[in-house]
């Protein structure tokens, strides 16, 4: 299966700020799961029921608390994530010439694919 890594804006409800975090399109198998936080979407309206099956897979630091500002991996951590994926025997399929700068107006920014 092919997985995609994205940069997404994420509202951190503990600090009440938006952050750009790294998200994976679906949950990969293996020990990489210890670096993934499964975040369920909040209900946006009382008239529209929340889909409990819909969630974000956000890369997180297993040695930090969710109440820590550094809990989620950020865009600065992309080189580390690439090495982590290789360490867990994933193959990087597509990694564009990404200079790690992006516009904050994007809702989702593709970083790379791996399998």
SVG drawing of the C-alpha trace seen along z (x, -y; Angstrom):
<svg xmlns="http://www.w3.org/2000/svg" viewBox="-30 -32 48 36">
<polyline fill="none" stroke="black" stroke-width="0.4" points="0.0,0.0 1.2,-3.5 1.0,-6.2 1.3,-10.0 2.8,-12.4 1.2,-15.9 1.6,-19.2 -1.7,-20.2 -2.9,-23.1 -4.1,-21.7 -5.9,-23.5 -4.2,-22.5 -7.0,-22.8 -4.6,-22.7 -2.8,-25.8 -5.6,-27.3 -3.4,-27.9 -3.1,-26.6 0.1,-24.6 1.4,-23.0 1.8,-19.3 2.7,-16.2 -0.1,-13.9 -0.2,-10.5 -3.1,-9.6 -3.8,-6.2 -2.4,-4.2 0.7,-2.2 1.5,1.1 4.4,1.8 6.4,-0.1 5.9,-3.5 2.5,-3.5 4.1,-4.6 4.9,-7.9 1.3,-8.4 -1.5,-10.1 -5.0,-9.2 -7.1,-12.4 -10.8,-12.2 -12.5,-15.1 -14.5,-17.4 -18.2,-17.8 -18.6,-21.1 -22.4,-21.4 -25.1,-19.9 -27.1,-19.4 -24.4,-17.3 -23.4,-14.1 -19.7,-13.4 -18.3,-10.5 -16.5,-8.5 -14.6,-6.6 -13.0,-9.8 -9.8,-10.8 -6.3,-12.3 -3.2,-10.3 -0.7,-12.9 2.9,-12.2 3.8,-12.7 6.7,-12.3 6.1,-9.2 8.3,-10.6 6.2,-13.8 2.8,-14.4 0.0,-15.6 -0.1,-18.7 3.4,-19.5 3.9,-22.1 6.4,-19.8 4.1,-16.8 3.5,-16.9 6.3,-16.7 6.5,-19.9 7.9,-20.8 11.3,-21.2 11.2,-17.5 10.7,-16.3 14.4,-15.2 14.1,-13.2 10.8,-11.6 12.4,-10.5 15.2,-8.8 12.6,-7.3 10.7,-5.8 13.8,-4.3 14.7,-2.9 11.3,-1.2 12.0,0.3 9.6,-1.9 10.7,-3.0 10.4,-6.6 8.6,-6.5 8.2,-10.2 9.9,-13.1 9.7,-16.2 12.5,-18.8 10.9,-20.1 12.6,-23.1 10.5,-22.9 8.9,-26.3 5.3,-26.5 2.5,-29.0 0.4,-29.0 -2.7,-29.5 -2.6,-25.8 -5.0,-23.6 -2.9,-20.5 0.6,-20.3 2.0,-17.1 5.5,-16.2 6.2,-12.6 4.9,-9.1 6.2,-5.9 5.5,-2.2"/>
</svg>
